[in-house]
Amino acid sequence: MTRADAMGLLLAFIARLITGAQGHWKGCPPKAEQRIYFANHQSHLDWVLIWAALPRELRASTRPIAARDYWTAGRFKHWITREVFNAVYVSRQRTDDQDPLEPLVEALRNGDSLVIFPEGTRSNKGLPQPFKSGLYHLAQQFPQVQLIPAWIDNVQRVMPKGEVVPVPILCTVTFGTPVALGEGEDKRDFLARARAAVVALQPVESQLQTSAG
Ligand SMILES: CCCCCCCCCCCCCCCC(=O)OC[C@@H](O)COP(=O)(O)O
């Protein structure tokens, strides 16, 4: 076993410890078909929880989209995303001569499944920020790929932005019904609908907390 494999197992173990096991597949079963999972983003553990919730045989072909500026700055961050999780890096700064979605398109052409956090950054509010447009463009180009919304609950309290040491607390990942781009659907409408599909998966107890504080 390589060091990267061992790190993967260790992180999956930690994720299971703090989440009390698997995800809740409410709107779709885990399945070997090409998918783009999209979720709210509050913590580095978000990706690990989704990954740990997948059946082991689907993990190798399911890849996180990672911000290039953040995850290639520093040897450990680069190693863990490249070697352990086979991340697809995306540039968050726009340049004129390059399509930021190109690496994602290539991965999808390859048949890989992706996990995207369409807010593009971690937020510490209860509800997700508006979604960036990448998800819409990918939905247009890859109509055959299933778009699966997911809500990750409570992780911000395990490892909020700025914290290094995780605090054990129960977390859940809930997967919803696939969302499809409507024929001729407007970009803004689709992105708002996709975000609403994620928010709708928030467990009731946690909705109460969000609205209370
Ligand atoms: C227990 C020790 C925890 C170790 C954590 C290992 C984490 C591996 C995480 C791989 C994550 C890949 C997905 C990242 C998605 C992404 O790239 O979102 C942007 C944020 O990331 C950083 O940007 P920001 O929130 O703006 O600081």
The ligand as a Gaussian input file, in Angstrom:
#p B3LYP/6-31G(d) Opt

LIG

0 1
 C       -8.445000      15.536000       9.825000
 C       -7.555000      16.384000       8.996000
 C       -8.278000      17.054000       7.920000
 C       -7.510000      16.988000       6.655000
 C       -8.300000      17.491000       5.565000
 C       -7.938000      16.808000       4.266000
 C       -8.649000      17.494000       3.244000
 C       -8.462000      17.084000       1.833000
 C       -9.381000      17.963000       1.130000
 C       -9.424000      17.929000      -0.322000
 C      -10.454000      18.956000      -0.679000
 C      -10.771000      19.086000      -2.077000
 C      -12.043000      19.901000      -2.276000
 C      -11.798000      21.357000      -2.159000
 C      -12.846000      22.274000      -2.715000
 C      -12.207000      23.619000      -2.780000
 O      -11.195000      23.798000      -3.399000
 O      -12.799000      24.654000      -2.079000
 C      -12.041000      25.827000      -1.822000
 C      -11.455000      25.764000      -0.426000
 O      -10.919000      24.504000      -0.168000
 C      -10.354000      26.745000      -0.200000
 O      -10.745000      28.027000      -0.492000
 P      -11.296000      29.068000       0.606000
 O      -12.481000      28.483000       1.292000
 O      -11.657000      30.294000      -0.213000
 O      -10.177000      29.321000       1.588000

